[in-house]
């Protein structure tokens, strides 16, 4: 054994050190550990699992957050891991942690996992290159694959869904669509912005300035007051439902009715989206489908290390149409001359929360 030879001890002594057994002097233990580190061995469950080859465990790295999207995705991942016959080990990271994803991955490798899932990472500048660190298959959900020898990606279809949300508003007759974006250190927020911009470009429409929030309803409320000052604005695509709900509240306070004056589309389809006033048109995210497909590909890579990866597929695009979207006011319809109209008497009666239709593209 290379470690035994470099440390100048027997293989039995190395085994005792690896398994933290007694009757090994501090000096010998130090030499073995230093030799193992120099040779790149991991002195933990990974070493103890060498006899069987695998631990049948999958590690999951996730950002410690209560946000609906990431929390729903991680629940789907945990179910999919257990359905695959593996145990799951979760490590939470926090924004601003210098160790970041790389530190979490290293911790899971020390536990001897057979594969790793990184769920919705953010670009915080600390993650670095994992190519020299990861020696097991790694699946990245909701972001591009990280630099690693056996990296996979799934759940990166947010740009397609954002494009569909934007095109829904354009199809209703809106001249353009404003965007309330999520924080751009999130890959998910970047994808949604990219899809919105691509839809406007494909239709030859003006691209308005982006307003950025932080995923919270409070940031949507602040953005709503800013957007309400633009009298030409008739449609907004918000990068998540919480911001869309805050936006609608601010528009109402500014005298801009939804959807009579401004149409709003959200993203996620959170449970409360069908019960706000008006019920929110939104993109429903297929969290379970993304988790199941991703885990299927990861397990295939674990159990068939010499085989080509299974092909990826785009997630379904599911636009749930409710009462927060409608054609623009007559004076704002493209091709018509602008004129001032009096507000209609009475209000638009929203259908009951469960009366929305779901459009599958």
Residue frames relative to the residue before (quaternion, step in Angstrom):
aa qw qx qy qz dx dy dz
X 1.0000 0.0000 0.0000 0.0000 0.00 0.00 0.00
X 0.5377 -0.6687 0.4102 0.3090 3.58 -0.84 1.01
X 0.6493 0.5180 -0.3317 0.4473 3.61 0.94 -0.85
X 0.6521 0.5158 -0.3193 0.4547 3.59 0.91 -0.90
X 0.6660 0.5044 -0.3082 0.4549 3.58 0.90 -0.91
X 0.6908 0.4783 -0.2937 0.4558 3.61 0.87 -0.92
X 0.7077 0.4428 -0.2589 0.4859 3.60 1.05 -0.76
X 0.4090 -0.7282 0.4650 0.2935 3.63 1.22 -0.29
X 0.5925 0.5319 -0.3806 0.4704 3.59 1.07 0.75
X 0.6177 -0.5428 0.4114 0.3932 3.56 -1.32 0.06
X 0.6252 -0.5259 0.4086 0.4069 3.57 -1.27 0.35
X 0.6095 0.5557 -0.3588 0.4371 3.61 1.06 -0.67
X 0.6415 0.5125 -0.3255 0.4689 3.58 1.05 -0.76
X 0.6219 0.5290 -0.3378 0.4683 3.58 1.01 -0.78
X 0.6430 0.5243 -0.3198 0.4576 3.58 0.97 -0.86
X 0.6425 0.5200 -0.3273 0.4578 3.59 0.98 -0.81
X 0.6517 0.5018 -0.3183 0.4713 3.58 0.99 -0.81
X 0.6594 0.5225 -0.3143 0.4398 3.57 0.89 -0.95
X 0.7529 0.3731 -0.1992 0.5043 3.58 1.04 -0.80
X 0.4385 -0.7377 0.4243 0.2889 3.57 1.33 0.33
X 0.2782 0.7678 -0.5213 0.2476 3.56 0.96 0.92
X 0.5585 -0.6119 0.4364 0.3510 3.61 -1.21 0.43
X 0.7330 0.4553 -0.3172 0.3935 3.53 -1.37 -0.16
X 0.5603 0.5048 -0.4377 0.4896 3.54 1.05 0.87
X 0.4234 -0.7206 0.4821 0.2626 3.60 -0.69 1.04
X 0.6338 -0.5430 0.3931 0.3860 3.55 -1.22 0.52
X 0.6492 0.5274 -0.3233 0.4426 3.58 0.98 -0.79
X 0.6667 0.4854 -0.3016 0.4785 3.58 0.93 -0.88
X 0.6334 0.5316 -0.3324 0.4535 3.58 0.98 -0.84
X 0.6388 0.5312 -0.3198 0.4556 3.57 1.01 -0.87
X 0.6717 0.5048 -0.3037 0.4492 3.59 0.89 -0.93
X 0.6554 0.5072 -0.3134 0.4636 3.57 0.97 -0.83
X 0.6695 0.4977 -0.3058 0.4589 3.58 0.90 -0.90
X 0.6539 0.5052 -0.3130 0.4682 3.58 0.95 -0.81
X 0.6467 0.5087 -0.3209 0.4691 3.58 1.00 -0.80
X 0.6544 0.5145 -0.3134 0.4571 3.56 0.96 -0.87
X 0.6521 0.5074 -0.3180 0.4650 3.58 0.97 -0.84
X 0.6473 0.5256 -0.3217 0.4487 3.57 0.96 -0.84
X 0.7325 0.4137 -0.2261 0.4911 3.58 1.05 -0.77
X 0.5352 -0.6720 0.3829 0.3396 3.58 1.28 0.00
X 0.4187 0.6916 -0.4893 0.3269 3.60 1.17 0.44
X 0.3162 -0.7165 0.5883 0.2014 3.55 -1.22 0.60
X 0.2604 -0.8165 0.5064 0.0959 3.55 -0.58 1.21
X 0.5472 0.6038 -0.3845 0.4337 3.58 0.43 1.12
X 0.8241 -0.1663 0.1416 0.5226 3.53 -1.08 -0.74
X 0.5893 0.5765 -0.3749 0.4240 3.58 1.07 -0.66
X 0.6637 0.4887 -0.3069 0.4759 3.58 0.96 -0.84
X 0.6805 0.4888 -0.2948 0.4595 3.57 0.92 -0.87
X 0.6707 0.5003 -0.3010 0.4575 3.60 1.18 -0.45
X 0.4113 0.7413 -0.4619 0.2608 3.58 1.26 -0.07
X 0.6293 0.5609 -0.3492 0.4092 3.57 1.00 -0.76
X 0.7551 0.3682 -0.2058 0.5019 3.60 0.93 -0.87
X 0.4949 -0.6839 0.4112 0.3439 3.58 1.22 -0.36
X 0.8133 0.0126 0.0173 0.5815 3.62 0.96 -0.80
X 0.3889 -0.7120 0.5383 0.2281 3.56 -1.24 0.52
X 0.3039 -0.7663 0.4927 0.2789 3.60 1.33 -0.25
X 0.5417 0.5557 -0.4382 0.4537 3.51 0.88 1.04
X 0.1695 -0.7647 0.6160 0.0840 3.54 -1.16 0.72
X 0.2942 -0.7603 0.5580 0.1549 3.56 -0.86 0.98
X 0.1535 -0.7809 0.6020 0.0653 3.54 -1.10 0.77
X 0.1466 -0.7649 0.6242 0.0619 3.56 -0.87 1.03
X 0.0987 0.8018 -0.5803 0.1027 3.57 -0.69 1.05
X 0.5104 -0.6159 0.5015 0.3295 3.52 -1.20 0.57
X 0.4193 -0.7133 0.5020 0.2517 3.59 -0.76 1.00
X 0.3273 0.7373 -0.5157 0.2888 3.59 -0.04 1.29
X 0.3890 -0.7063 0.5444 0.2311 3.54 -1.24 0.58
X 0.3587 0.7417 -0.4988 0.2689 3.62 1.22 0.12
X 0.5895 -0.6406 0.3642 0.3310 3.56 -0.91 0.98
X 0.6794 0.5162 -0.3097 0.4196 3.60 0.80 -0.97
X 0.7192 0.4267 -0.2717 0.4763 3.63 0.61 -1.03
X 0.6478 0.5189 -0.3285 0.4509 3.61 0.99 -0.80
X 0.6606 0.4976 -0.3098 0.4691 3.60 0.98 -0.80
X 0.6456 0.5195 -0.3243 0.4563 3.57 1.00 -0.78
X 0.6716 0.4919 -0.3164 0.4549 3.59 0.89 -0.84
X 0.6102 0.5300 -0.3555 0.4695 3.60 1.09 -0.60
X 0.6433 0.5150 -0.3138 0.4717 3.56 1.03 -0.79
X 0.6339 0.5294 -0.3222 0.4627 3.57 1.05 -0.79
X 0.6615 0.5069 -0.3187 0.4515 3.60 0.86 -0.91
X 0.6465 0.5036 -0.3252 0.4718 3.60 0.98 -0.79
X 0.6763 0.5035 -0.2981 0.4476 3.56 0.91 -0.94
X 0.6234 0.5347 -0.3463 0.4533 3.61 1.01 -0.74
X 0.6946 0.4695 -0.2850 0.4647 3.57 0.83 -0.96
X 0.6280 0.5298 -0.3348 0.4612 3.59 1.05 -0.72
X 0.6558 0.5121 -0.3024 0.4651 3.59 1.19 -0.53
X 0.5449 -0.6411 0.3879 0.3762 3.60 1.29 -0.05
X 0.5816 0.5513 -0.3791 0.4628 3.58 1.24 0.36
X 0.4178 -0.6397 0.5649 0.3118 3.54 -1.28 0.29
X 0.3181 -0.7584 0.5439 0.1664 3.57 -1.19 0.54
X 0.0826 -0.7641 0.6389 0.0335 3.55 -1.07 0.81
X 0.1449 -0.8291 0.5396 0.0211 3.56 -0.52 1.23
X 0.0552 -0.7543 0.6535 0.0298 3.54 -1.08 0.87
X 0.2433 -0.7725 0.5731 0.1247 3.57 -0.77 1.06
X 0.1759 -0.7464 0.6299 0.1237 3.53 -1.13 0.72
X 0.2512 -0.7464 0.5913 0.1736 3.57 -1.27 0.26
X 0.5823 -0.5760 0.4343 0.3748 3.55 -1.15 0.61
X 0.7909 0.3032 -0.2370 0.4758 3.55 -0.97 0.89
X 0.4845 0.6519 -0.4478 0.3739 3.60 1.27 -0.07
X 0.4328 -0.7211 0.4662 0.2746 3.63 -0.58 1.07
X 0.6400 0.5226 -0.3398 0.4492 3.61 1.05 -0.65
X 0.1191 -0.8582 0.4918 0.0867 3.57 1.14 -0.70
X 0.8157 -0.2175 0.1854 0.5029 3.53 -1.21 -0.63
X 0.6259 0.5588 -0.3511 0.4157 3.60 0.95 -0.82
X 0.6606 0.5026 -0.3098 0.4637 3.60 0.96 -0.81
X 0.6472 0.5111 -0.3139 0.4706 3.58 1.03 -0.81
X 0.6394 0.5212 -0.3199 0.4659 3.58 0.99 -0.84
X 0.6489 0.5189 -0.3190 0.4561 3.57 0.92 -0.87
X 0.6368 0.5284 -0.3242 0.4585 3.58 1.01 -0.81
X 0.6776 0.4829 -0.2959 0.4692 3.59 0.93 -0.83
X 0.6226 0.5266 -0.3420 0.4670 3.58 1.03 -0.70
X 0.6241 0.5368 -0.3317 0.4608 3.57 1.09 -0.68
X 0.6731 0.4710 -0.2912 0.4902 3.58 1.22 -0.44
X 0.5196 -0.7005 0.3743 0.3149 3.55 1.31 0.11
X 0.2618 0.7843 -0.5294 0.1901 3.62 1.05 0.60
X 0.4806 -0.6794 0.4839 0.2708 3.56 -1.21 0.59
X 0.7887 -0.0116 0.0186 0.6144 3.57 1.22 -0.44
X 0.2583 -0.7726 0.5662 0.1255 3.56 -1.25 0.41
X 0.1723 -0.7372 0.6446 0.1061 3.53 -1.18 0.78
X 0.1077 -0.7535 0.6449 0.0687 3.58 -0.92 0.92
X 0.1553 -0.8391 0.5203 0.0330 3.54 -0.36 1.30
X 0.8571 -0.1447 0.0489 0.4920 3.56 -0.74 1.20
X 0.0596 0.8083 -0.5820 0.0653 3.63 0.51 1.10
X 0.2888 -0.7224 0.5901 0.2155 3.55 -1.25 0.35
X 0.4786 -0.6515 0.5111 0.2921 3.53 -1.22 0.51
X 0.0752 0.8314 -0.5430 0.0911 3.57 0.05 1.31
X 0.5689 -0.6415 0.3661 0.3616 3.57 1.28 0.19
X 0.6728 0.5158 -0.2939 0.4415 3.59 1.27 -0.02
X 0.5582 0.6775 -0.3823 0.2886 3.57 1.19 -0.39
X 0.2127 -0.8296 0.4969 0.1400 3.59 1.04 -0.67
X 0.6490 -0.5032 0.4160 0.3906 3.51 -1.38 -0.27
X 0.2292 -0.8005 0.5428 0.1099 3.59 -0.69 1.10
X 0.3819 0.7726 -0.4596 0.2143 3.60 1.25 -0.03
X 0.7403 0.3850 -0.2398 0.4962 3.59 1.04 -0.61
X 0.6527 0.5367 -0.2956 0.4456 3.57 1.30 -0.05
X 0.7596 0.4053 -0.2108 0.4629 3.58 0.83 -0.98
X 0.0492 -0.8067 0.5889 0.0020 3.57 -0.74 1.09
X 0.6517 0.4224 -0.3254 0.5394 3.59 1.23 0.48
X 0.6311 -0.5110 0.3865 0.4373 3.64 -1.17 0.26
X 0.1102 -0.7936 0.5978 0.0260 3.55 -1.05 0.82
X 0.1581 -0.7843 0.5976 0.0523 3.57 -0.90 1.02
X 0.1433 -0.7784 0.6077 0.0650 3.57 -0.81 1.05
X 0.1703 -0.7921 0.5824 0.0658 3.57 -0.76 1.09
X 0.8536 0.1565 -0.1179 0.4828 3.55 -0.88 0.96
X 0.7416 0.2705 -0.2022 0.5797 3.59 1.19 0.45
X 0.6216 -0.5223 0.3995 0.4258 3.60 -1.20 0.28
X 0.6131 -0.5458 0.4042 0.4034 3.62 -1.15 0.48
X 0.4140 -0.6888 0.5309 0.2689 3.56 -1.02 0.79
X 0.5921 -0.5626 0.4159 0.4000 3.61 -1.15 0.45
X 0.3471 0.6925 -0.5544 0.3043 3.58 -0.32 1.28
X 0.6180 -0.6082 0.3442 0.3601 3.60 -1.02 0.73
X 0.8064 0.1985 -0.0812 0.5511 3.61 0.97 -0.80
X 0.2539 0.8063 -0.4902 0.2125 3.56 0.89 0.99
X 0.1074 -0.7594 0.6404 0.0412 3.53 -1.15 0.82
X 0.1564 -0.7711 0.6053 0.1207 3.58 -1.27 0.27
X 0.0356 0.7740 -0.6313 0.0320 3.55 -1.18 0.65
X 0.7816 0.3422 -0.2331 0.4665 3.55 -1.24 0.37
X 0.4693 0.6784 -0.4415 0.3529 3.57 1.06 0.72
X 0.4522 0.7191 -0.4236 0.3147 3.59 1.18 0.54
X 0.3034 0.7832 -0.5028 0.2042 3.60 1.20 0.34
X 0.6042 0.5634 -0.3674 0.4272 3.60 1.05 -0.64
X 0.6407 0.5146 -0.3265 0.4669 3.61 1.02 -0.77
X 0.6664 0.4953 -0.3046 0.4667 3.58 0.96 -0.84
X 0.6466 0.5106 -0.3207 0.4672 3.59 0.99 -0.80
X 0.6277 0.5257 -0.3388 0.4636 3.56 1.02 -0.73
X 0.6527 0.5103 -0.3170 0.4616 3.59 0.98 -0.83
X 0.6319 0.5298 -0.3317 0.4582 3.59 1.01 -0.78
X 0.6682 0.4962 -0.2908 0.4719 3.57 0.96 -0.89
X 0.6721 0.4978 -0.3003 0.4586 3.57 0.95 -0.87
X 0.5585 0.5789 -0.3926 0.4459 3.60 1.13 -0.50
X 0.6850 0.4712 -0.2824 0.4785 3.58 0.92 -0.87
X 0.6429 0.5055 -0.3283 0.4727 3.59 0.99 -0.75
X 0.6476 0.5273 -0.3187 0.4482 3.59 1.00 -0.80
X 0.6236 0.5334 -0.3368 0.4618 3.57 1.18 -0.50
X 0.6254 -0.5748 0.3224 0.4177 3.58 1.28 -0.22
X 0.4387 0.6910 -0.4737 0.3249 3.61 1.22 0.14
X 0.5252 -0.6659 0.4373 0.2991 3.57 -0.96 0.92
X 0.7638 -0.1127 0.0711 0.6316 3.57 1.11 -0.70
X 0.3351 -0.7227 0.5725 0.1942 3.55 -1.34 0.11
X 0.3118 -0.7264 0.5828 0.1882 3.56 -0.91 0.95
X 0.2455 -0.7768 0.5642 0.1342 3.58 -1.21 0.48
X 0.1717 -0.7233 0.6629 0.0882 3.50 -1.00 1.03
X 0.1576 -0.8513 0.4991 0.0370 3.56 -0.05 1.37
X 0.4757 -0.6161 0.5393 0.3214 3.50 -1.33 0.34
X 0.6990 -0.4526 0.3258 0.4478 3.61 -1.27 0.16
X 0.4434 -0.7688 0.4073 0.2158 3.55 -0.64 1.16
X 0.5124 0.5886 -0.4594 0.4242 3.60 1.18 0.16
X 0.6032 0.5178 -0.3518 0.4943 3.59 1.32 -0.21
X 0.4571 -0.6776 0.5015 0.2835 3.59 -0.85 0.96
X 0.6082 0.5633 -0.3528 0.4340 3.60 1.05 -0.73
X 0.6576 0.4972 -0.3108 0.4731 3.59 0.98 -0.81
X 0.6327 0.5255 -0.3324 0.4617 3.59 1.00 -0.75
X 0.6499 0.5224 -0.3216 0.4487 3.59 0.96 -0.88
X 0.6717 0.4960 -0.3069 0.4567 3.59 0.93 -0.86
X 0.6282 0.5136 -0.3338 0.4797 3.56 1.04 -0.70
X 0.6442 0.5278 -0.3199 0.4518 3.58 0.98 -0.86
X 0.6689 0.4997 -0.3055 0.4578 3.61 0.94 -0.85
X 0.6229 0.5323 -0.3264 0.4713 3.58 1.04 -0.81
X 0.6917 0.4807 -0.2835 0.4584 3.57 0.82 -1.00
X 0.6425 0.5301 -0.3267 0.4466 3.60 1.01 -0.82
X 0.6410 0.5245 -0.3310 0.4521 3.60 1.00 -0.77
X 0.6650 0.4918 -0.3113 0.4679 3.59 0.91 -0.86
X 0.6524 0.5145 -0.3196 0.4556 3.59 0.96 -0.84
X 0.6580 0.5241 -0.3158 0.4388 3.59 0.95 -0.87
X 0.7342 0.3890 -0.2210 0.5107 3.58 1.14 -0.61
X 0.4804 -0.7043 0.4148 0.3180 3.57 1.29 0.15
X 0.4389 0.7096 -0.4462 0.3237 3.59 1.09 0.64
X 0.6110 -0.5408 0.4376 0.3777 3.55 -1.27 0.47
X 0.2787 -0.7457 0.5832 0.1618 3.58 -1.03 0.85
X 0.2619 -0.7948 0.5224 0.1639 3.63 -0.30 1.17
X 0.6389 -0.4997 0.3984 0.4283 3.60 -1.23 0.26
X 0.4305 -0.6996 0.5145 0.2460 3.57 -1.08 0.78
X 0.1888 -0.7283 0.6459 0.1295 3.54 -1.13 0.77
X 0.1972 -0.8165 0.5366 0.0802 3.60 -0.69 1.07
X 0.1347 -0.7732 0.6167 0.0613 3.54 -0.99 0.95
X 0.4835 -0.6668 0.4827 0.2977 3.56 -1.28 -0.22
X 0.6431 -0.5202 0.2656 0.4952 3.58 1.31 0.53
X 0.6397 0.5618 -0.3383 0.4009 3.64 1.11 -0.43
X 0.6031 -0.5455 0.4382 0.3830 3.56 -1.27 0.45
X 0.6076 0.5654 -0.3539 0.4312 3.59 1.07 -0.71
X 0.6723 0.4718 -0.3102 0.4786 3.60 0.96 -0.78
X 0.6164 0.5259 -0.3481 0.4714 3.60 1.11 -0.58
X 0.6189 0.5405 -0.3281 0.4659 3.56 1.09 -0.76
X 0.6601 0.4924 -0.3050 0.4783 3.60 0.93 -0.88
X 0.6597 0.5006 -0.3082 0.4682 3.58 0.96 -0.84
X 0.6133 0.5748 -0.3424 0.4197 3.56 1.07 -0.72
X 0.6473 0.5007 -0.3213 0.4765 3.57 1.00 -0.76
X 0.6393 0.5131 -0.3242 0.4721 3.58 1.07 -0.70
X 0.7054 0.4645 -0.2727 0.4608 3.59 0.85 -0.94
X 0.6132 0.5865 -0.3549 0.3926 3.60 1.04 -0.71
X 0.6109 0.5742 -0.3536 0.4148 3.59 1.16 -0.48
X 0.6147 0.5160 -0.3422 0.4887 3.59 1.30 -0.24
X 0.2962 -0.8054 0.4906 0.1512 3.58 -0.25 1.26
X 0.6542 0.5121 -0.3159 0.4583 3.59 1.20 -0.39
X 0.5458 0.6398 -0.3922 0.3728 3.60 1.24 -0.30
X 0.0074 -0.8254 0.5636 -0.0305 3.62 -0.71 1.09
X 0.8002 0.1784 -0.0937 0.5649 3.62 1.19 -0.21
X 0.0364 -0.7886 0.6137 -0.0122 3.56 -1.04 0.88
X 0.1600 -0.7284 0.6577 0.1061 3.53 -1.06 0.86
X 0.1548 -0.7944 0.5847 0.0566 3.58 -0.62 1.18
X 0.5214 -0.6936 0.4144 0.2744 3.57 -0.96 0.92
X 0.7889 0.0077 -0.1015 0.6060 3.60 1.24 -0.03
X 0.6696 -0.5423 0.3391 0.3775 3.55 -1.24 0.41
X 0.6100 0.5620 -0.3670 0.4212 3.60 0.97 -0.74
X 0.6761 0.4671 -0.2999 0.4845 3.59 0.88 -0.88
X 0.6212 0.5440 -0.3470 0.4447 3.60 1.03 -0.73
X 0.6554 0.5120 -0.3150 0.4571 3.60 0.98 -0.81
X 0.6488 0.4947 -0.3148 0.4851 3.59 1.00 -0.77
X 0.6161 0.5541 -0.3274 0.4540 3.56 1.06 -0.79
X 0.6667 0.5045 -0.3082 0.4539 3.60 0.86 -0.95
X 0.6286 0.5292 -0.3445 0.4540 3.60 0.98 -0.76
X 0.6754 0.4897 -0.2988 0.4634 3.60 0.91 -0.90
X 0.6369 0.5242 -0.3347 0.4555 3.59 0.98 -0.78
X 0.6410 0.5221 -0.3264 0.4582 3.58 0.98 -0.82
X 0.6592 0.5044 -0.3102 0.4634 3.59 0.95 -0.81
X 0.6904 0.4544 -0.2708 0.4934 3.58 1.17 -0.59
X 0.5618 -0.6297 0.3789 0.3799 3.59 1.26 0.09
X 0.5434 0.5814 -0.4192 0.4369 3.60 1.22 0.36
X 0.2531 -0.8122 0.5113 0.1216 3.57 -0.36 1.26
X 0.2099 -0.7444 0.6233 0.1157 3.55 -1.16 0.78
X 0.6037 -0.2887 -0.7423 0.0356 1.60 -1.44 2.08
X 0.3450 0.7811 -0.4832 0.1934 3.66 1.21 0.05
X 0.7861 0.2653 -0.1308 0.5428 3.57 0.96 -0.93
X 0.8001 0.0774 0.0012 0.5949 3.59 1.01 -0.85
X 0.2428 -0.7473 0.6026 0.1393 3.57 -0.95 0.92
X 0.1111 -0.7986 0.5909 0.0264 3.57 -1.04 0.82
X 0.0766 -0.7582 0.6467 0.0332 3.55 -1.04 0.92
X 0.2184 -0.7726 0.5841 0.1196 3.57 -1.00 0.87
X 0.3272 -0.7193 0.5798 0.1983 3.54 -1.31 -0.33
X 0.6930 0.4251 -0.3897 0.4327 3.59 -0.91 1.09
X 0.1328 -0.7848 0.5738 0.1929 3.58 0.88 -1.04
X 0.0100 0.8045 -0.5889 0.0771 3.55 0.54 1.21
X 0.6740 -0.5353 0.3050 0.4077 3.63 -1.05 0.56
X 0.7027 0.4735 -0.2865 0.4472 3.61 0.98 -0.74
X 0.4672 0.7206 -0.4335 0.2730 3.62 1.21 -0.32
X 0.6814 0.4913 -0.2936 0.4563 3.60 1.04 -0.69
X 0.7421 0.4377 -0.2106 0.4619 3.59 1.22 -0.35
X 0.4998 0.6128 -0.4544 0.4101 3.60 1.22 0.12
X 0.3980 -0.7108 0.5289 0.2381 3.58 -1.28 0.20
X 0.4803 -0.3657 -0.7647 0.2253 1.56 -0.87 2.34
X 0.6490 -0.4813 0.3869 0.4444 3.62 -1.22 0.33
X 0.4273 -0.7762 0.4278 0.1788 3.53 -0.82 1.13
X 0.3497 -0.6714 0.6167 0.2160 3.53 -1.01 0.92
X 0.1117 0.8213 -0.5406 0.1442 3.58 -0.74 1.01
X 0.4600 -0.6259 0.5447 0.3160 3.54 -1.35 0.25
X 0.2783 -0.7662 0.5590 0.1517 3.57 -0.71 1.09
X 0.2948 -0.7721 0.5393 0.1614 3.57 -0.71 1.07
X 0.3439 -0.7537 0.5252 0.1946 3.62 -0.90 0.92
X 0.0918 -0.8580 0.5019 0.0596 3.58 0.64 1.12
X 0.6952 0.4734 -0.2946 0.4536 3.60 0.80 -0.95
X 0.6475 0.5213 -0.3291 0.4480 3.59 0.96 -0.81
X 0.6436 0.5130 -0.3213 0.4684 3.58 0.98 -0.82
X 0.6683 0.5029 -0.3039 0.4561 3.58 0.91 -0.93
X 0.6804 0.5001 -0.3010 0.4432 3.58 0.86 -0.91
X 0.6694 0.4822 -0.3129 0.4707 3.59 0.91 -0.85
X 0.6579 0.5213 -0.3141 0.4436 3.57 0.94 -0.90
X 0.6803 0.4829 -0.2983 0.4637 3.60 0.91 -0.89
X 0.5951 0.5542 -0.3668 0.4519 3.58 1.07 -0.66
X 0.6830 0.4752 -0.2868 0.4748 3.58 0.92 -0.87
X 0.6455 0.5204 -0.3276 0.4530 3.59 1.01 -0.79
X 0.6722 0.4901 -0.3033 0.4647 3.60 0.85 -0.94
X 0.6096 0.5385 -0.3528 0.4624 3.59 1.03 -0.72
X 0.6713 0.4903 -0.2987 0.4688 3.59 0.94 -0.84
X 0.6256 0.5317 -0.3342 0.4629 3.61 1.07 -0.72
X 0.7844 0.3786 -0.1767 0.4584 3.54 0.76 -1.09
X 0.7543 0.2428 -0.1661 0.5869 3.59 1.28 -0.23
X 0.0690 -0.8732 0.4799 0.0488 3.59 0.66 1.11
X 0.6988 0.4574 -0.2820 0.4721 3.60 1.12 -0.48
X 0.6009 0.5909 -0.3564 0.4033 3.59 1.23 -0.27
X 0.5769 -0.5570 0.4595 0.3819 3.55 -1.26 0.36
X 0.5638 -0.5986 0.4332 0.3689 3.63 -1.07 0.61
X 0.5380 -0.5870 0.4866 0.3594 3.55 -1.21 0.53
X 0.5229 -0.6451 0.4407 0.3409 3.62 -0.99 0.71
X 0.4153 -0.6886 0.5403 0.2478 3.55 -1.20 0.65
X 0.1671 -0.7648 0.6093 0.1261 3.56 -1.27 0.37
X 0.5421 -0.6122 0.4575 0.3494 3.56 -1.16 0.54
X 0.4908 -0.6524 0.4792 0.3222 3.60 -1.00 0.74
X 0.5927 -0.5754 0.4075 0.3893 3.62 -1.14 0.48
X 0.3258 -0.7153 0.5852 0.1993 3.54 -1.20 0.65
X 0.0165 0.8258 -0.5559 0.0933 3.56 -0.39 1.26
X 0.0676 -0.8008 0.5949 -0.0157 3.56 -0.22 1.33
X 0.1653 -0.7808 0.5987 0.0681 3.57 -0.65 1.15
X 0.1715 -0.8174 0.5467 0.0592 3.56 -0.33 1.29
X 0.0211 0.7771 -0.6272 0.0477 3.55 -0.75 1.11
X 0.7791 -0.4229 0.2543 0.3866 3.57 -1.20 -0.46
X 0.5503 0.6361 -0.4069 0.3563 3.64 1.15 0.11
X 0.7167 0.3692 -0.2549 0.5339 3.61 1.26 0.07
X 0.1059 0.7630 -0.6262 0.1209 3.54 -1.13 0.84
X 0.6515 -0.4647 0.3817 0.4624 3.62 -1.21 0.12
X 0.5804 -0.5950 0.4172 0.3674 3.61 -1.14 0.53
X 0.6492 -0.4759 0.3892 0.4480 3.60 -1.23 0.24
X 0.6526 -0.5514 0.3331 0.3988 3.65 -1.02 0.68
X 0.6745 0.5046 -0.3213 0.4327 3.61 0.90 -0.81
X 0.7178 0.4335 -0.2530 0.4825 3.62 1.21 -0.39
X 0.4451 0.6938 -0.4641 0.3241 3.60 1.25 0.06
X 0.5099 -0.6611 0.4431 0.3266 3.64 -0.76 0.96
X 0.7859 0.3197 -0.2516 0.4657 3.57 -0.97 0.89
X 0.6685 0.4610 -0.3123 0.4930 3.59 1.21 -0.23
X 0.5207 -0.6084 0.4902 0.3441 3.53 -1.16 0.58
X 0.4741 -0.6735 0.4845 0.2946 3.53 -1.03 0.77
X 0.0883 0.7689 -0.6310 0.0536 3.51 -1.04 0.80
X 0.4825 -0.6539 0.4982 0.3023 3.54 -1.21 0.48
X 0.0668 -0.7950 0.6027 0.0157 3.54 -0.87 0.97
X 0.4803 -0.6406 0.5109 0.3129 3.52 -1.19 0.55
X 0.5580 -0.5958 0.4382 0.3763 3.58 -1.03 0.64
X 0.5124 -0.6418 0.4608 0.3364 3.61 -0.97 0.74
X 0.4921 -0.6425 0.4857 0.3305 3.54 -1.09 0.65
X 0.7699 0.2796 -0.2397 0.5212 3.52 -1.06 0.77
X 0.4112 -0.7080 0.5163 0.2509 3.55 -1.21 -0.02
X 0.5849 -0.5395 0.4623 0.3913 3.53 -1.30 0.22
X 0.2889 -0.7541 0.5635 0.1741 3.57 -0.82 0.96
X 0.3050 -0.7638 0.5408 0.1765 3.56 -0.55 1.17
X 0.4996 -0.6275 0.4915 0.3391 3.59 -1.06 0.63
X 0.6430 -0.5025 0.3746 0.4401 3.59 -1.16 0.33
X 0.6834 -0.5335 0.2975 0.3998 3.61 -1.10 0.65
X 0.7386 0.4019 -0.2522 0.4788 3.58 0.98 -0.67
X 0.5379 0.6536 -0.3924 0.3598 3.56 1.25 0.24
X 0.4527 0.6948 -0.4627 0.3135 3.60 1.22 0.12
X 0.3627 -0.7105 0.5569 0.2314 3.51 -1.21 0.51
X 0.2919 -0.7473 0.5720 0.1706 3.55 -1.09 0.65
X 0.1525 -0.7933 0.5868 0.0558 3.55 -0.74 1.10
X 0.1539 -0.7916 0.5878 0.0653 3.58 -0.69 1.07
X 0.1572 -0.8031 0.5697 0.0760 3.53 -0.66 1.10
